[in-house]
Amino acid sequence: MVKRLGIVIAGVVVTGTVLATTTSIQAATVKKVTVGSVTGDAEIWRHIADSSAAKKAHVQIKVKEFTDGGTLNKATASGEVDVNAFQSYDYFHAFNKQTDTEKLAALGTTYIEPMGVYTKDYHKVSDIPDGSTIAIARDNANAARGLRLLANAGLIKLKANFSALSGVADIADNPHHFKFKEIDDTTGVSLVKQDDSVAAVLISNSVSQAGGLNVLKDSIYHESINSGTIGNINILATRESQANNKTYKKLVALYRDPAVQKWIKNQYHGTKVEVKKPVSYLEGK
């Protein structure tokens, strides 16, 4: 009887140990997430993927680079990519209005970085001569943002229905008779330095940073960071059906990790300003 009891007790102990071990393994299961990104954001997410914060959160991040935002958003909507990190809230909102795929959902805010006007010949935007050629990005998102920047500088006026995907055709008034040259955004820095036919170039911060320029020091005019630029705040996005995915939401916390933010500040010289606002702030709620 004693022997039988001992066996039973041992069995319970062993079983309990197995259950505890299994539970521990399940709790530590690593979740895999594919993050789609463009330019400098891909570098940030590769750093986050290798960070101790990601390991502690049991999240394994695979970074997949794309060359344009439209394709990346479609890949996110189809599930080819789990989460994307590249776009402003305005661009995201415009995509959802126009898409015939599954809509996207914003998971959280990340940063805002100013776009700038660069030139080697002039010290302020009012110095740019009438009739000059200004280079703007070929992709809709950065083109629209650049035109808004020129409007804020008082150089042009935009139509009332101007959106995050509008272009030169949506300029309402061009009193200085500027000509606009569409370029591959990644060539912007070389144009500033080498192309005398272009008076000024509008360049996103990720591109200018990669070319050794600092938007806060080297541009003659740049976006300010205030309530008027809410639409330029960058977000993490996923397909709408995954809006409440707990693993995906962990990426917002990983981006905001103090050690990660310190690295971003040093790597990008303070030009990517962290935004810790909730998504409801962007929605005006």
ChimeraX attribute file (.defattr): number of C-alpha atoms within 10 A of each C-alpha:
attribute: neighborCount
match mode: 1-to-1
recipient: residues
	/A:1	6
	/A:2	7
	/A:3	8
	/A:4	9
	/A:5	10
	/A:6	11
	/A:7	12
	/A:8	12
	/A:9	12
	/A:10	12
	/A:11	12
	/A:12	12
	/A:13	12
	/A:14	12
	/A:15	12
	/A:16	12
	/A:17	12
	/A:18	12
	/A:19	12
	/A:20	12
	/A:21	12
	/A:22	12
	/A:23	12
	/A:24	11
	/A:25	11
	/A:26	10
	/A:27	10
	/A:28	13
	/A:29	12
	/A:30	17
	/A:31	12
	/A:32	14
	/A:33	18
	/A:34	18
	/A:35	26
	/A:36	27
	/A:37	27
	/A:38	20
	/A:39	16
	/A:40	15
	/A:41	18
	/A:42	20
	/A:43	15
	/A:44	19
	/A:45	23
	/A:46	15
	/A:47	15
	/A:48	24
	/A:49	21
	/A:50	12
	/A:51	15
	/A:52	13
	/A:53	18
	/A:54	21
	/A:55	14
	/A:56	10
	/A:57	17
	/A:58	17
	/A:59	21
	/A:60	16
	/A:61	21
	/A:62	16
	/A:63	24
	/A:64	17
	/A:65	16
	/A:66	17
	/A:67	10
	/A:68	15
	/A:69	22
	/A:70	18
	/A:71	11
	/A:72	24
	/A:73	32
	/A:74	20
	/A:75	20
	/A:76	25
	/A:77	25
	/A:78	15
	/A:79	15
	/A:80	15
	/A:81	22
	/A:82	20
	/A:83	29
	/A:84	30
	/A:85	24
	/A:86	24
	/A:87	24
	/A:88	24
	/A:89	23
	/A:90	21
	/A:91	25
	/A:92	25
	/A:93	20
	/A:94	15
	/A:95	20
	/A:96	15
	/A:97	10
	/A:98	10
	/A:99	14
	/A:100	9
	/A:101	15
	/A:102	16
	/A:103	21
	/A:104	24
	/A:105	22
	/A:106	23
	/A:107	25
	/A:108	22
	/A:109	25
	/A:110	23
	/A:111	18
	/A:112	23
	/A:113	23
	/A:114	22
	/A:115	26
	/A:116	25
	/A:117	26
	/A:118	30
	/A:119	25
	/A:120	18
	/A:121	13
	/A:122	14
	/A:123	13
	/A:124	13
	/A:125	18
	/A:126	12
	/A:127	9
	/A:128	19
	/A:129	13
	/A:130	13
	/A:131	14
	/A:132	16
	/A:133	19
	/A:134	20
	/A:135	27
	/A:136	28
	/A:137	26
	/A:138	15
	/A:139	17
	/A:140	20
	/A:141	23
	/A:142	24
	/A:143	25
	/A:144	22
	/A:145	27
	/A:146	25
	/A:147	24
	/A:148	23
	/A:149	22
	/A:150	20
	/A:151	16
	/A:152	16
	/A:153	16
	/A:154	12
	/A:155	19
	/A:156	19
	/A:157	18
	/A:158	21
	/A:159	12
	/A:160	9
	/A:161	8
	/A:162	16
	/A:163	19
	/A:164	23
	/A:165	18
	/A:166	21
	/A:167	23
	/A:168	16
	/A:169	9
	/A:170	16
	/A:171	17
	/A:172	13
	/A:173	13
	/A:174	15
	/A:175	12
	/A:176	13
	/A:177	14
	/A:178	17
	/A:179	14
	/A:180	17
	/A:181	14
	/A:182	13
	/A:183	17
	/A:184	11
	/A:185	20
	/A:186	17
	/A:187	15
	/A:188	23
	/A:189	22
	/A:190	12
	/A:191	20
	/A:192	22
	/A:193	13
	/A:194	10
	/A:195	13
	/A:196	13
	/A:197	12
	/A:198	19
	/A:199	21
	/A:200	27
	/A:201	28
	/A:202	30
	/A:203	29
	/A:204	24
	/A:205	23
	/A:206	22
	/A:207	18
	/A:208	24
	/A:209	18
	/A:210	14
	/A:211	14
	/A:212	10
	/A:213	16
	/A:214	18
	/A:215	26
	/A:216	18
	/A:217	9
	/A:218	16
	/A:219	23
	/A:220	18
	/A:221	23
	/A:222	25
	/A:223	23
	/A:224	15
	/A:225	14
	/A:226	8
	/A:227	9
	/A:228	9
	/A:229	13
	/A:230	17
	/A:231	18
	/A:232	24
	/A:233	23
	/A:234	25
	/A:235	26
	/A:236	26
	/A:237	29
	/A:238	29
	/A:239	24
	/A:240	15
	/A:241	12
	/A:242	19
	/A:243	15
	/A:244	12
	/A:245	11
	/A:246	9
	/A:247	16
	/A:248	23
	/A:249	19
	/A:250	16
	/A:251	24
	/A:252	17
	/A:253	16
	/A:254	21
	/A:255	23
	/A:256	17
	/A:257	15
	/A:258	12
	/A:259	15
	/A:260	18
	/A:261	18
	/A:262	12
	/A:263	14
	/A:264	20
	/A:265	15
	/A:266	10
	/A:267	13
	/A:268	16
	/A:269	14
	/A:270	15
	/A:271	21
	/A:272	19
	/A:273	18
	/A:274	19
	/A:275	15
	/A:276	14
	/A:277	13
	/A:278	14
	/A:279	16
	/A:280	10
	/A:281	11
	/A:282	19
	/A:283	11
	/A:284	7
	/A:285	7
